[in-house]
Amino acid sequence: MQSGDSIESSQILPEGEYPVYGGNGLRGFTENFNLDGHHVLIGRQGALCGNINYSFGKVWASEHAVVVYPLVGIDVDWLGETLRAMELNQYNVSAAQPGLSVSNITCLRLPYPPFKEQQKIANFLDHETAKIDTLIEKQQLLIKLLKEKRQAVISHAVTKGLNPDAPMKDSGVEWLGEVPEGWEVRKLKTLIKSGTSISYGIVQPGDRQDEGIPFIQTTNISKGEFEIQNLHKTTKEIASSYPRSKLSGGEVILGIRASIGAAYVVPEHLDGANLSRGIAKIVPSIDLSPEFLVDFLRSRVVFDYWGLASQGSTFSEVSIDTVRELSVVVPPPSEQEEISAYISHVSCNYEEIMGSAFRLNQIQKERRTALISAAVTGKIDVRNWQPPKTTSTPSTDA
C-alpha cells in the first residue's frame, strides 16, 4: 500500500482527460496521470477516510489516496469489497483531521479464499450490488424530484396565491413577474417592526464555552436544529456586544453565509440566545406574518434573487443591504395565513413521502453492506453461483 502524489488544487479541473482521486473519492480531472491499470484506492485523509474506490486505466492518485498493490494473485474487485467490509474508517488515528496510517492497515488480517472463489465472490457481488444500487439511485431521484416539486408549490403559492382565477397585475419586479391584484410589493426594510433593524450576529464568538450564551450558527440553520444542547456557547461579555441580534422568540432568522436562504421562525425556547455572523435577524411588522415571510424566503424566486445579488463567484454570502432591498409580496393578512397553512399541509405530505424513500434507501444500503460482508467472509456460499440467463422475446415473424 502506497500513497499517491501531491497535486495542486489549481491543476484539478471539472473536466479533463485523467480522473483525480483523493481522500473522499473522485475530485475532478487533470492533464497528467501517475497510475495505470485496475487498482483499489483507499481514502487516506478526510471525514470519509477508509472509503473504497476503483481506478480503471490512467488516473492521478493524490497523496490523500492509498493505492493497493497486491503481492500475490488477487482478484482486484474481491480485494476491494473485502476491504470495504472491513470498515477501515474505524482505524483512523485523528479526531480533528481523520486519517489512516498505512502501517495500521497492513497489519490487519483478512479471509483469503482461492483465486477462483475470489472471482466467484466478486462476480456475485458485482451483479447483486448493481441491483441494489439501481434501487438506491431511483429512490434518490425520487427524493430530488419531490424536493423540486415542493419548491415549485411553495414558490407558486407565495407569488401567485391559491386562487387560480384571481386577476393579476405586473409586480414591477422582473424576477417576480405578475402577482394577484390587491397584493402589495414592498422592500423588506419597510416591513420590519419599528425600532428594530435587519442585522447579523456575533462576528468573533471566541472559544467554545461550557457555560454561557448559546448562539445559532449556519450549521444549525442549515439542518433546522435548534435544541439548546446542540448550540455552541459564547461568553456573556461577547454576547452583550451584539444586542441587536439577541433573540426573544418569534423573530425570523435567515442564513446569509454558507447556508444562504435557510429561514425559520425562532422557537420560544431560544429566548436570550444570539446569532453568528452568518445569520440575519428580521422582526416583521404587523403587515407581514413571520410564517408567511419564512415561506416567501424559502421560495425559488428568492433563491434566484440571492444568486443574482450575491457577493463572490461561489455564491457564498449575501449582504445585509441585499436582504434589506429584497422585494416582498404582501397579501392581505387573511391570505397570508391561508397560504402558510396550505404550505404547511403540503410540505408535511412531501416530507412523509420523502421520509419513506429515505428510510428505504437506508435499508437498501444496510442490505448492501451486509451482503458484501457475508460474501467475503464465506457466510454465504457462492461457489456455484451463476448469473441469471437473460430471456429473449420469441420472434413473432410469420
C-alpha atoms as a printed R data frame, in Angstrom:
    type eleno elety resid chain resno       x       y       z
1   ATOM     1    CA   MET     A     1   0.000   0.000   0.000
2   ATOM     2    CA   GLN     A     2   1.396   3.386  -1.018
3   ATOM     3    CA   SER     A     3   0.011   6.921  -1.019
4   ATOM     4    CA   GLY     A     4  -0.287   8.767  -4.306
5   ATOM     5    CA   ASP     A     5   1.411  12.033  -5.244
6   ATOM     6    CA   SER     A     6   0.529  15.598  -4.300
7   ATOM     7    CA   ILE     A     7  -1.298  17.779  -6.786
8   ATOM     8    CA   GLU     A     8  -2.167  21.486  -6.685
9   ATOM     9    CA   SER     A     9  -5.838  22.434  -6.457
10  ATOM    10    CA   SER     A    10  -5.376  24.672  -9.499
11  ATOM    11    CA   GLN     A    11  -4.450  21.579 -11.526
12  ATOM    12    CA   ILE     A    12  -7.767  19.850 -10.744
13  ATOM    13    CA   LEU     A    13 -10.467  20.805 -13.252
14  ATOM    14    CA   PRO     A    14 -14.208  19.996 -13.637
15  ATOM    15    CA   GLU     A    15 -13.421  18.294 -16.934
16  ATOM    16    CA   GLY     A    16 -10.280  16.721 -18.340
17  ATOM    17    CA   GLU     A    17  -8.590  13.586 -19.607
18  ATOM    18    CA   TYR     A    18  -7.494  11.853 -16.391
19  ATOM    19    CA   PRO     A    19  -9.595  11.425 -13.209
20  ATOM    20    CA   VAL     A    20  -8.093  12.600  -9.913
21  ATOM    21    CA   TYR     A    21  -8.800  10.535  -6.773
22  ATOM    22    CA   GLY     A    22  -8.323  11.928  -3.276
23  ATOM    23    CA   GLY     A    23  -9.338  11.037   0.250
24  ATOM    24    CA   ASN     A    24 -13.072  11.202  -0.481
25  ATOM    25    CA   GLY     A    25 -13.077   9.694  -3.956
26  ATOM    26    CA   LEU     A    26 -13.230  11.473  -7.302
27  ATOM    27    CA   ARG     A    27 -12.114  15.123  -7.044
28  ATOM    28    CA   GLY     A    28 -12.061  16.157 -10.692
29  ATOM    29    CA   PHE     A    29  -9.744  15.786 -13.670
30  ATOM    30    CA   THR     A    30  -6.221  16.775 -14.678
31  ATOM    31    CA   GLU     A    31  -3.841  16.655 -17.631
32  ATOM    32    CA   ASN     A    32  -1.412  14.010 -16.285
33  ATOM    33    CA   PHE     A    33  -1.565  10.568 -14.678
34  ATOM    34    CA   ASN     A    34   0.576   8.688 -12.168
35  ATOM    35    CA   LEU     A    35  -1.248   5.337 -12.143
36  ATOM    36    CA   ASP     A    36  -2.320   2.965 -14.895
37  ATOM    37    CA   GLY     A    37  -4.404  -0.202 -14.638
38  ATOM    38    CA   HIS     A    38  -7.108  -1.601 -12.365
39  ATOM    39    CA   HIS     A    39  -6.423  -0.808  -8.693
40  ATOM    40    CA   VAL     A    40  -8.131  -0.480  -5.332
41  ATOM    41    CA   LEU     A    41  -7.876   3.019  -3.838
42  ATOM    42    CA   ILE     A    42  -8.377   3.677  -0.130
43  ATOM    43    CA   GLY     A    43  -9.217   7.168   1.102
44  ATOM    44    CA   ARG     A    44  -6.380   8.106   3.489
45  ATOM    45    CA   GLN     A    45  -7.396  11.586   4.665
46  ATOM    46    CA   GLY     A    46 -10.665  13.306   5.472
47  ATOM    47    CA   ALA     A    47 -14.024  12.550   7.064
48  ATOM    48    CA   LEU     A    48 -14.571   9.600   4.696
49  ATOM    49    CA   CYS     A    49 -11.116   8.071   5.152
50  ATOM    50    CA   GLY     A    50 -11.255   4.321   4.644
51  ATOM    51    CA   ASN     A    51 -13.711   4.570   1.742
52  ATOM    52    CA   ILE     A    52 -13.029   2.284  -1.231
53  ATOM    53    CA   ASN     A    53 -12.821   3.276  -4.886
54  ATOM    54    CA   TYR     A    54 -11.508   1.570  -8.021
55  ATOM    55    CA   SER     A    55  -9.275   3.054 -10.689
56  ATOM    56    CA   PHE     A    56  -9.516   1.946 -14.301
57  ATOM    57    CA   GLY     A    57  -6.838   2.867 -16.789
58  ATOM    58    CA   LYS     A    58  -4.842   6.075 -16.410
59  ATOM    59    CA   VAL     A    59  -5.676   8.214 -13.366
60  ATOM    60    CA   TRP     A    60  -3.986  10.524 -10.869
61  ATOM    61    CA   ALA     A    61  -3.919   9.204  -7.289
62  ATOM    62    CA   SER     A    62  -3.302  12.106  -4.893
63  ATOM    63    CA   GLU     A    63  -1.398  11.967  -1.626
64  ATOM    64    CA   HIS     A    64  -4.727  11.535   0.190
65  ATOM    65    CA   ALA     A    65  -5.425   8.207  -1.520
66  ATOM    66    CA   VAL     A    66  -3.685   4.900  -0.808
67  ATOM    67    CA   VAL     A    67  -3.048   2.692  -3.838
68  ATOM    68    CA   VAL     A    68  -3.146  -1.062  -3.113
69  ATOM    69    CA   TYR     A    69  -0.586  -3.194  -4.983
70  ATOM    70    CA   PRO     A    70  -1.220  -6.916  -4.258
71  ATOM    71    CA   LEU     A    71   1.914  -9.041  -3.778
72  ATOM    72    CA   VAL     A    72   0.208 -12.300  -4.798
73  ATOM    73    CA   GLY     A    73  -2.502 -13.378  -7.232
74  ATOM    74    CA   ILE     A    74  -5.558 -11.385  -6.196
75  ATOM    75    CA   ASP     A    75  -8.856 -10.518  -7.874
76  ATOM    76    CA   VAL     A    76  -8.915  -6.721  -7.538
77  ATOM    77    CA   ASP     A    77 -12.684  -6.453  -7.133
78  ATOM    78    CA   TRP     A    78 -12.752  -9.164  -4.465
79  ATOM    79    CA   LEU     A    79  -9.996  -7.356  -2.580
80  ATOM    80    CA   GLY     A    80 -11.783  -4.017  -2.808
81  ATOM    81    CA   GLU     A    81 -15.064  -5.425  -1.473
82  ATOM    82    CA   THR     A    82 -13.247  -7.279   1.307
83  ATOM    83    CA   LEU     A    83 -11.552  -4.054   2.372
84  ATOM    84    CA   ARG     A    84 -14.906  -2.276   2.198
85  ATOM    85    CA   ALA     A    85 -16.427  -4.878   4.513
86  ATOM    86    CA   MET     A    86 -13.594  -4.293   6.997
87  ATOM    87    CA   GLU     A    87 -14.834  -0.693   7.585
88  ATOM    88    CA   LEU     A    88 -11.358   0.814   7.603
89  ATOM    89    CA   ASN     A    89 -12.662   4.170   8.826
90  ATOM    90    CA   GLN     A    90 -12.675   2.726  12.356
91  ATOM    91    CA   TYR     A    91  -8.859   2.715  12.281
92  ATOM    92    CA   ASN     A    92  -8.442   6.467  11.731
93  ATOM    93    CA   VAL     A    93  -5.844   7.995  14.013
94  ATOM    94    CA   SER     A    94  -7.090  11.576  14.495
95  ATOM    95    CA   ALA     A    95 -10.345  13.206  15.501
96  ATOM    96    CA   ALA     A    96  -9.566  16.747  14.255
97  ATOM    97    CA   GLN     A    97  -8.472  15.648  10.766
98  ATOM    98    CA   PRO     A    98  -9.266  11.938  10.399
99  ATOM    99    CA   GLY     A    99  -6.585   9.940   8.633
100 ATOM   100    CA   LEU     A   100  -5.410   6.362   8.168
101 ATOM   101    CA   SER     A   101  -1.943   5.053   8.884
102 ATOM   102    CA   VAL     A   102  -0.842   2.585   6.207
103 ATOM   103    CA   SER     A   103   1.134   0.621   8.793
104 ATOM   104    CA   ASN     A   104  -2.057   0.151  10.822
105 ATOM   105    CA   ILE     A   105  -3.909  -1.230   7.799
106 ATOM   106    CA   THR     A   106  -1.259  -3.611   6.503
107 ATOM   107    CA   CYS     A   107  -1.117  -5.496   9.799
108 ATOM   108    CA   LEU     A   108  -4.836  -6.390   9.619
109 ATOM   109    CA   ARG     A   109  -5.847  -9.961   8.848
110 ATOM   110    CA   LEU     A   110  -8.454 -10.901   6.267
111 ATOM   111    CA   PRO     A   111 -10.046 -14.110   4.944
112 ATOM   112    CA   TYR     A   112  -8.193 -15.315   1.853
113 ATOM   113    CA   PRO     A   113 -10.033 -17.814  -0.393
114 ATOM   114    CA   PRO     A   114  -8.568 -19.443  -3.521
115 ATOM   115    CA   PHE     A   115  -8.358 -17.212  -6.591
116 ATOM   116    CA   LYS     A   116 -11.310 -18.862  -8.395
117 ATOM   117    CA   GLU     A   117 -13.512 -18.344  -5.340
118 ATOM   118    CA   GLN     A   118 -12.392 -14.723  -5.205
119 ATOM   119    CA   GLN     A   119 -13.614 -14.324  -8.768
120 ATOM   120    CA   LYS     A   120 -16.921 -16.000  -7.929
121 ATOM   121    CA   ILE     A   121 -17.435 -13.703  -4.946
122 ATOM   122    CA   ALA     A   122 -16.525 -10.625  -7.000
123 ATOM   123    CA   ASN     A   123 -18.889 -11.583  -9.850
124 ATOM   124    CA   PHE     A   124 -21.712 -12.351  -7.431
125 ATOM   125    CA   LEU     A   125 -21.301  -9.030  -5.625
126 ATOM   126    CA   ASP     A   126 -20.987  -7.101  -8.868
127 ATOM   127    CA   HIS     A   127 -24.320  -8.495 -10.036
128 ATOM   128    CA   GLU     A   128 -26.215  -8.244  -6.749
129 ATOM   129    CA   THR     A   129 -24.935  -4.850  -5.608
130 ATOM   130    CA   ALA     A   130 -25.713  -3.408  -9.062
131 ATOM   131    CA   LYS     A   131 -29.394  -4.284  -8.499
132 ATOM   132    CA   ILE     A   132 -29.316  -2.645  -5.067
133 ATOM   133    CA   ASP     A   133 -27.512   0.415  -6.413
134 ATOM   134    CA   THR     A   134 -30.188   0.792  -9.098
135 ATOM   135    CA   LEU     A   135 -32.911   0.826  -6.436
136 ATOM   136    CA   ILE     A   136 -30.946   3.370  -4.393
137 ATOM   137    CA   GLU     A   137 -30.476   5.634  -7.426
138 ATOM   138    CA   LYS     A   138 -34.200   5.503  -8.199
139 ATOM   139    CA   GLN     A   139 -35.096   6.490  -4.639
140 ATOM   140    CA   GLN     A   140 -32.535   9.309  -4.690
141 ATOM   141    CA   LEU     A   141 -34.022  10.564  -7.952
142 ATOM   142    CA   LEU     A   142 -37.500  10.389  -6.421
143 ATOM   143    CA   ILE     A   143 -36.347  12.442  -3.410
144 ATOM   144    CA   LYS     A   144 -34.778  15.027  -5.722
145 ATOM   145    CA   LEU     A   145 -37.944  15.319  -7.817
146 ATOM   146    CA   LEU     A   146 -40.115  15.625  -4.707
147 ATOM   147    CA   LYS     A   147 -37.916  18.437  -3.374
148 ATOM   148    CA   GLU     A   148 -38.183  20.263  -6.698
149 ATOM   149    CA   LYS     A   149 -41.962  19.788  -6.770
150 ATOM   150    CA   ARG     A   150 -42.329  21.025  -3.187
151 ATOM   151    CA   GLN     A   151 -40.202  24.072  -4.026
152 ATOM   152    CA   ALA     A   152 -42.379  24.808  -7.064
153 ATOM   153    CA   VAL     A   153 -45.572  24.533  -4.991
154 ATOM   154    CA   ILE     A   154 -44.201  26.931  -2.357
155 ATOM   155    CA   SER     A   155 -42.989  29.427  -4.969
156 ATOM   156    CA   HIS     A   156 -46.326  29.456  -6.775
157 ATOM   157    CA   ALA     A   157 -48.352  29.848  -3.573
158 ATOM   158    CA   VAL     A   158 -46.359  32.806  -2.189
159 ATOM   159    CA   THR     A   159 -46.184  34.701  -5.502
160 ATOM   160    CA   LYS     A   160 -49.450  33.790  -7.276
161 ATOM   161    CA   GLY     A   161 -51.756  32.854  -4.395
162 ATOM   162    CA   LEU     A   162 -54.182  29.947  -4.105
163 ATOM   163    CA   ASN     A   163 -56.957  31.255  -6.360
164 ATOM   164    CA   PRO     A   164 -56.174  30.291  -9.977
165 ATOM   165    CA   ASP     A   165 -58.859  32.721 -11.210
166 ATOM   166    CA   ALA     A   166 -57.539  35.761  -9.354
167 ATOM   167    CA   PRO     A   167 -56.894  38.777 -11.620
168 ATOM   168    CA   MET     A   168 -53.187  39.523 -11.910
169 ATOM   169    CA   LYS     A   169 -51.052  42.641 -12.235
170 ATOM   170    CA   ASP     A   170 -47.449  43.423 -13.066
171 ATOM   171    CA   SER     A   171 -45.387  43.444  -9.862
172 ATOM   172    CA   GLY     A   172 -42.888  45.911 -11.275
173 ATOM   173    CA   VAL     A   173 -40.099  43.489 -10.323
174 ATOM   174    CA   GLU     A   174 -38.702  41.456 -13.201
175 ATOM   175    CA   TRP     A   175 -37.841  38.336 -11.210
176 ATOM   176    CA   LEU     A   176 -41.267  38.297  -9.512
177 ATOM   177    CA   GLY     A   177 -43.406  38.689 -12.612
178 ATOM   178    CA   GLU     A   178 -47.157  39.059 -12.114
179 ATOM   179    CA   VAL     A   179 -48.841  38.947  -8.700
180 ATOM   180    CA   PRO     A   180 -52.525  38.967  -7.718
181 ATOM   181    CA   GLU     A   181 -54.340  42.305  -7.662
182 ATOM   182    CA   GLY     A   182 -54.775  43.506  -4.108
183 ATOM   183    CA   TRP     A   183 -51.290  42.323  -3.131
184 ATOM   184    CA   GLU     A   184 -48.561  44.832  -2.366
185 ATOM   185    CA   VAL     A   185 -44.908  44.584  -3.328
186 ATOM   186    CA   ARG     A   186 -42.621  46.307  -0.814
187 ATOM   187    CA   LYS     A   187 -38.970  46.342   0.165
188 ATOM   188    CA   LEU     A   188 -38.265  44.168   3.193
189 ATOM   189    CA   LYS     A   189 -36.705  47.142   5.004
190 ATOM   190    CA   THR     A   190 -40.185  48.768   5.055
191 ATOM   191    CA   LEU     A   191 -41.773  45.666   6.583
192 ATOM   192    CA   ILE     A   192 -39.832  45.389   9.835
193 ATOM   193    CA   LYS     A   193 -41.039  46.327  13.297
194 ATOM   194    CA   SER     A   194 -40.449  49.917  14.354
195 ATOM   195    CA   GLY     A   195 -37.339  50.293  16.486
196 ATOM   196    CA   THR     A   196 -35.624  47.192  15.041
197 ATOM   197    CA   SER     A   197 -33.223  46.668  12.179
198 ATOM   198    CA   ILE     A   198 -32.169  43.770   9.987
199 ATOM   199    CA   SER     A   199 -28.789  42.773  11.383
200 ATOM   200    CA   TYR     A   200 -26.393  39.862  11.614
201 ATOM   201    CA   GLY     A   201 -24.882  38.310  14.746
202 ATOM   202    CA   ILE     A   202 -21.598  37.783  16.538
203 ATOM   203    CA   VAL     A   203 -18.506  38.219  14.367
204 ATOM   204    CA   GLN     A   204 -15.916  36.770  16.798
205 ATOM   205    CA   PRO     A   205 -17.616  34.371  19.281
206 ATOM   206    CA   GLY     A   206 -14.279  33.219  20.714
207 ATOM   207    CA   ASP     A   207 -13.539  29.740  22.036
208 ATOM   208    CA   ARG     A   208 -16.410  27.361  22.694
209 ATOM   209    CA   GLN     A   209 -17.692  27.643  26.265
210 ATOM   210    CA   ASP     A   210 -19.212  25.003  28.546
211 ATOM   211    CA   GLU     A   211 -21.424  27.675  30.096
212 ATOM   212    CA   GLY     A   212 -22.586  30.955  28.623
213 ATOM   213    CA   ILE     A   213 -24.901  32.337  25.931
214 ATOM   214    CA   PRO     A   214 -25.960  29.864  23.203
215 ATOM   215    CA   PHE     A   215 -25.895  31.151  19.636
216 ATOM   216    CA   ILE     A   216 -27.200  29.790  16.340
217 ATOM   217    CA   GLN     A   217 -24.651  29.045  13.598
218 ATOM   218    CA   THR     A   218 -25.048  28.336   9.895
219 ATOM   219    CA   THR     A   219 -24.697  24.600  10.582
220 ATOM   220    CA   ASN     A   220 -27.729  24.783  12.882
221 ATOM   221    CA   ILE     A   221 -29.918  26.726  10.475
222 ATOM   222    CA   SER     A   222 -28.948  24.527   7.516
223 ATOM   223    CA   LYS     A   223 -30.226  21.463   9.395
224 ATOM   224    CA   GLY     A   224 -33.062  23.175  11.273
225 ATOM   225    CA   GLU     A   225 -31.600  22.013  14.619
226 ATOM   226    CA   PHE     A   226 -32.196  24.483  17.450
227 ATOM   227    CA   GLU     A   227 -32.041  22.417  20.617
228 ATOM   228    CA   ILE     A   228 -30.109  24.249  23.333
229 ATOM   229    CA   GLN     A   229 -27.774  21.298  23.965
230 ATOM   230    CA   ASN     A   230 -26.696  21.321  20.299
231 ATOM   231    CA   LEU     A   231 -25.757  25.009  20.187
232 ATOM   232    CA   HIS     A   232 -22.287  26.391  20.799
233 ATOM   233    CA   LYS     A   233 -21.924  28.954  23.581
234 ATOM   234    CA   THR     A   234 -20.032  32.205  23.910
235 ATOM   235    CA   THR     A   235 -19.344  34.423  26.930
236 ATOM   236    CA   LYS     A   236 -21.893  36.902  28.287
237 ATOM   237    CA   GLU     A   237 -19.419  39.709  27.624
238 ATOM   238    CA   ILE     A   238 -19.123  38.879  23.926
239 ATOM   239    CA   ALA     A   239 -22.879  38.356  23.508
240 ATOM   240    CA   SER     A   240 -23.630  41.695  25.211
241 ATOM   241    CA   SER     A   241 -21.680  43.453  22.444
242 ATOM   242    CA   TYR     A   242 -24.333  42.297  19.937
243 ATOM   243    CA   PRO     A   243 -27.676  43.342  21.487
244 ATOM   244    CA   ARG     A   244 -29.362  43.776  18.094
245 ATOM   245    CA   SER     A   245 -29.069  40.051  17.339
246 ATOM   246    CA   LYS     A   246 -30.325  38.889  20.727
247 ATOM   247    CA   LEU     A   247 -33.363  36.618  20.334
248 ATOM   248    CA   SER     A   248 -36.613  36.510  22.270
249 ATOM   249    CA   GLY     A   249 -38.577  34.011  20.143
250 ATOM   250    CA   GLY     A   250 -40.905  34.652  17.212
251 ATOM   251    CA   GLU     A   251 -38.411  36.504  15.027
252 ATOM   252    CA   VAL     A   252 -37.376  35.316  11.569
253 ATOM   253    CA   ILE     A   253 -33.776  34.210  11.049
254 ATOM   254    CA   LEU     A   254 -32.190  33.903   7.616
255 ATOM   255    CA   GLY     A   255 -28.943  32.251   6.536
256 ATOM   256    CA   ILE     A   256 -26.780  34.808   4.688
257 ATOM   257    CA   ARG     A   257 -23.466  32.941   4.626
258 ATOM   258    CA   ALA     A   258 -22.873  29.310   3.525
259 ATOM   259    CA   SER     A   259 -26.496  28.270   4.254
260 ATOM   260    CA   ILE     A   260 -27.951  31.077   2.147
261 ATOM   261    CA   GLY     A   261 -31.743  31.162   2.096
262 ATOM   262    CA   ALA     A   262 -32.406  28.814   5.025
263 ATOM   263    CA   ALA     A   263 -35.138  30.551   7.043
264 ATOM   264    CA   TYR     A   264 -37.057  29.774  10.254
265 ATOM   265    CA   VAL     A   265 -39.258  31.356  12.871
266 ATOM   266    CA   VAL     A   266 -37.234  31.380  16.114
267 ATOM   267    CA   PRO     A   267 -38.618  28.896  18.694
268 ATOM   268    CA   GLU     A   268 -39.719  30.419  22.016
269 ATOM   269    CA   HIS     A   269 -37.219  28.282  23.975
270 ATOM   270    CA   LEU     A   270 -34.365  30.297  22.438
271 ATOM   271    CA   ASP     A   271 -35.279  33.433  24.384
272 ATOM   272    CA   GLY     A   272 -31.953  35.084  25.288
273 ATOM   273    CA   ALA     A   273 -29.873  33.273  22.664
274 ATOM   274    CA   ASN     A   274 -27.870  35.040  19.956
275 ATOM   275    CA   LEU     A   275 -26.709  34.555  16.354
276 ATOM   276    CA   SER     A   276 -23.473  34.082  14.458
277 ATOM   277    CA   ARG     A   277 -22.140  36.334  11.708
278 ATOM   278    CA   GLY     A   278 -23.722  34.149   9.024
279 ATOM   279    CA   ILE     A   279 -27.344  34.660  10.106
280 ATOM   280    CA   ALA     A   280 -29.624  37.708   9.850
281 ATOM   281    CA   LYS     A   281 -32.399  38.567  12.305
282 ATOM   282    CA   ILE     A   282 -35.668  40.025  10.990
283 ATOM   283    CA   VAL     A   283 -38.592  41.201  13.161
284 ATOM   284    CA   PRO     A   284 -41.571  41.677  10.790
285 ATOM   285    CA   SER     A   285 -44.104  44.437  11.295
286 ATOM   286    CA   ILE     A   286 -47.827  43.730  11.745
287 ATOM   287    CA   ASP     A   287 -48.215  43.869   7.943
288 ATOM   288    CA   LEU     A   288 -46.261  40.654   7.473
289 ATOM   289    CA   SER     A   289 -46.637  37.404   9.412
290 ATOM   290    CA   PRO     A   290 -43.373  35.626  10.334
291 ATOM   291    CA   GLU     A   291 -44.685  32.339   8.921
292 ATOM   292    CA   PHE     A   292 -45.527  33.860   5.519
293 ATOM   293    CA   LEU     A   293 -42.178  35.661   5.394
294 ATOM   294    CA   VAL     A   294 -40.358  32.367   6.007
295 ATOM   295    CA   ASP     A   295 -42.368  30.699   3.231
296 ATOM   296    CA   PHE     A   296 -41.524  33.562   0.872
297 ATOM   297    CA   LEU     A   297 -37.826  33.473   1.782
298 ATOM   298    CA   ARG     A   298 -37.762  29.731   1.020
299 ATOM   299    CA   SER     A   299 -39.230  30.173  -2.458
300 ATOM   300    CA   ARG     A   300 -37.329  29.559  -5.660
301 ATOM   301    CA   VAL     A   301 -37.714  33.146  -6.863
302 ATOM   302    CA   VAL     A   302 -35.967  34.473  -3.747
303 ATOM   303    CA   PHE     A   303 -33.203  31.891  -4.054
304 ATOM   304    CA   ASP     A   304 -32.624  33.108  -7.610
305 ATOM   305    CA   TYR     A   305 -32.538  36.700  -6.288
306 ATOM   306    CA   TRP     A   306 -29.740  35.776  -3.848
307 ATOM   307    CA   GLY     A   307 -27.823  34.256  -6.726
308 ATOM   308    CA   LEU     A   308 -28.112  37.454  -8.759
309 ATOM   309    CA   ALA     A   309 -27.135  39.707  -5.852
310 ATOM   310    CA   SER     A   310 -24.602  37.520  -4.010
311 ATOM   311    CA   GLN     A   311 -21.041  38.577  -3.381
312 ATOM   312    CA   GLY     A   312 -18.301  36.416  -4.873
313 ATOM   313    CA   SER     A   313 -18.382  33.926  -7.699
314 ATOM   314    CA   THR     A   314 -19.040  30.981  -5.376
315 ATOM   315    CA   PHE     A   315 -22.416  32.319  -4.138
316 ATOM   316    CA   SER     A   316 -21.097  32.111  -0.580
317 ATOM   317    CA   GLU     A   317 -22.628  35.188   1.020
318 ATOM   318    CA   VAL     A   318 -25.265  37.910   0.639
319 ATOM   319    CA   SER     A   319 -25.008  41.278   2.342
320 ATOM   320    CA   ILE     A   320 -27.416  42.787   4.836
321 ATOM   321    CA   ASP     A   321 -28.124  45.570   2.327
322 ATOM   322    CA   THR     A   322 -29.147  42.918  -0.206
323 ATOM   323    CA   VAL     A   323 -31.564  41.463   2.359
324 ATOM   324    CA   ARG     A   324 -32.993  44.902   3.161
325 ATOM   325    CA   GLU     A   325 -33.589  45.646  -0.526
326 ATOM   326    CA   LEU     A   326 -35.416  42.363  -1.172
327 ATOM   327    CA   SER     A   327 -38.823  42.926  -2.803
328 ATOM   328    CA   VAL     A   328 -41.503  41.066  -0.833
329 ATOM   329    CA   VAL     A   329 -45.068  40.292  -1.907
330 ATOM   330    CA   VAL     A   330 -47.566  41.204   0.803
331 ATOM   331    CA   PRO     A   331 -51.017  39.616   0.522
332 ATOM   332    CA   PRO     A   332 -53.814  40.686   2.873
333 ATOM   333    CA   PRO     A   333 -53.356  39.172   6.380
334 ATOM   334    CA   SER     A   334 -56.115  36.580   5.899
335 ATOM   335    CA   GLU     A   335 -54.480  35.331   2.678
336 ATOM   336    CA   GLN     A   336 -51.052  35.187   4.333
337 ATOM   337    CA   GLU     A   337 -52.489  32.902   6.999
338 ATOM   338    CA   GLU     A   338 -54.317  30.765   4.445
339 ATOM   339    CA   ILE     A   339 -51.226  30.384   2.240
340 ATOM   340    CA   SER     A   340 -48.977  29.450   5.174
341 ATOM   341    CA   ALA     A   341 -51.482  26.832   6.366
342 ATOM   342    CA   TYR     A   342 -51.650  25.374   2.847
343 ATOM   343    CA   ILE     A   343 -47.856  25.248   2.508
344 ATOM   344    CA   SER     A   344 -47.535  23.607   5.918
345 ATOM   345    CA   HIS     A   345 -50.038  20.906   4.931
346 ATOM   346    CA   VAL     A   346 -48.446  20.258   1.523
347 ATOM   347    CA   SER     A   347 -44.926  20.229   2.981
348 ATOM   348    CA   CYS     A   348 -45.951  17.606   5.557
349 ATOM   349    CA   ASN     A   349 -47.221  15.366   2.774
350 ATOM   350    CA   TYR     A   350 -43.997  15.728   0.804
351 ATOM   351    CA   GLU     A   351 -41.883  15.165   3.917
352 ATOM   352    CA   GLU     A   352 -43.763  11.940   4.640
353 ATOM   353    CA   ILE     A   353 -43.158  10.582   1.131
354 ATOM   354    CA   MET     A   354 -39.504  11.677   1.148
355 ATOM   355    CA   GLY     A   355 -39.061  10.155   4.598
356 ATOM   356    CA   SER     A   356 -40.329   6.804   3.320
357 ATOM   357    CA   ALA     A   357 -37.960   6.965   0.338
358 ATOM   358    CA   PHE     A   358 -35.043   7.882   2.601
359 ATOM   359    CA   ARG     A   359 -35.782   5.012   5.001
360 ATOM   360    CA   LEU     A   360 -35.998   2.579   2.088
361 ATOM   361    CA   ASN     A   361 -32.630   3.828   0.886
362 ATOM   362    CA   GLN     A   362 -31.113   3.259   4.315
363 ATOM   363    CA   ILE     A   363 -32.472  -0.290   4.366
364 ATOM   364    CA   GLN     A   364 -31.000  -0.952   0.909
365 ATOM   365    CA   LYS     A   365 -27.605   0.453   1.970
366 ATOM   366    CA   GLU     A   366 -27.614  -1.737   5.086
367 ATOM   367    CA   ARG     A   367 -28.576  -4.733   2.956
368 ATOM   368    CA   ARG     A   368 -25.723  -3.959   0.570
369 ATOM   369    CA   THR     A   369 -23.218  -3.761   3.427
370 ATOM   370    CA   ALA     A   370 -24.483  -7.000   4.983
371 ATOM   371    CA   LEU     A   371 -24.409  -8.807   1.630
372 ATOM   372    CA   ILE     A   372 -20.794  -7.805   0.972
373 ATOM   373    CA   SER     A   373 -19.709  -8.824   4.461
374 ATOM   374    CA   ALA     A   374 -21.460 -12.198   4.224
375 ATOM   375    CA   ALA     A   375 -19.988 -12.958   0.789
376 ATOM   376    CA   VAL     A   376 -16.346 -12.067   1.520
377 ATOM   377    CA   THR     A   377 -16.335 -13.930   4.851
378 ATOM   378    CA   GLY     A   378 -17.953 -17.092   3.477
379 ATOM   379    CA   LYS     A   379 -21.207 -16.731   5.425
380 ATOM   380    CA   ILE     A   380 -22.991 -17.397   2.149
381 ATOM   381    CA   ASP     A   381 -21.655 -19.947  -0.343
382 ATOM   382    CA   VAL     A   382 -21.456 -18.505  -3.864
383 ATOM   383    CA   ARG     A   383 -19.080 -21.050  -5.368
384 ATOM   384    CA   ASN     A   384 -21.829 -22.479  -7.591
385 ATOM   385    CA   TRP     A   385 -23.491 -19.131  -8.316
386 ATOM   386    CA   GLN     A   386 -24.200 -18.334 -11.949
387 ATOM   387    CA   PRO     A   387 -25.530 -15.052 -13.333
388 ATOM   388    CA   PRO     A   388 -29.191 -15.336 -14.350
389 ATOM   389    CA   LYS     A   389 -29.723 -16.019 -18.011
390 ATOM   390    CA   THR     A   390 -31.497 -13.272 -19.914
391 ATOM   391    CA   THR     A   391 -34.617 -14.476 -21.677
392 ATOM   392    CA   SER     A   392 -35.123 -13.401 -25.259
393 ATOM   393    CA   THR     A   393 -38.537 -12.488 -26.603
394 ATOM   394    CA   PRO     A   394 -39.855 -15.138 -29.045
395 ATOM   395    CA   SER     A   395 -39.995 -13.950 -32.638
396 ATOM   396    CA   THR     A   396 -43.451 -13.055 -33.969
397 ATOM   397    CA   ASP     A   397 -42.392 -13.231 -37.619
398 ATOM   398    CA   ALA     A   398 -44.595 -15.446 -39.804
